Amino acid sequence: MVPLPHDTIEEMRKAPGAAFESPGAVLDDGRLDDAQRRQILEAWLHDCRELAVADGEGMALGARSATRLQEVEDALVALEARQEQAKQ
């Protein structure tokens, strides 16, 4: 595996929704190690939570943002489970 340049990973972290089709795609990206996957997913989680706050304040972002939040949370759980399984 050829490591990605730091700048590329940083761009993925800053705009995960633009860099990946879905949170599951972060998990499947063989160019990333688990620490990078976690950083990207946690950044995406932060973005989703910010959107949820905006939605709660009447900005009406809809069900898609709630669905994406759940997908990111699920991907983080899957990443953690995969890491635990690798330790065994």
Rosetta blueprint (number, residue, H / E / L):
1 M L
2 V L
3 P L
4 L L
5 P L
6 H H
7 D H
8 T H
9 I H
10 E H
11 E H
12 M H
13 R H
14 K H
15 A L
16 P H
17 G H
18 A H
19 A H
20 F L
21 E L
22 S L
23 P H
24 G H
25 A H
26 V H
27 L H
28 D H
29 D L
30 G L
31 R L
32 L L
33 D L
34 D H
35 A H
36 Q H
37 R H
38 R H
39 Q H
40 I H
41 L H
42 E H
43 A H
44 W H
45 L H
46 H H
47 D H
48 C H
49 R H
50 E H
51 L H
52 A H
53 V H
54 A H
55 D H
56 G H
57 E H
58 G H
59 M H
60 A L
61 L L
62 G L
63 A H
64 R H
65 S H
66 A H
67 T H
68 R H
69 L H
70 Q H
71 E H
72 V H
73 E H
74 D H
75 A H
76 L H
77 V H
78 A H
79 L H
80 E H
81 A H
82 R H
83 Q H
84 E H
85 Q H
86 A H
87 K H
88 Q L
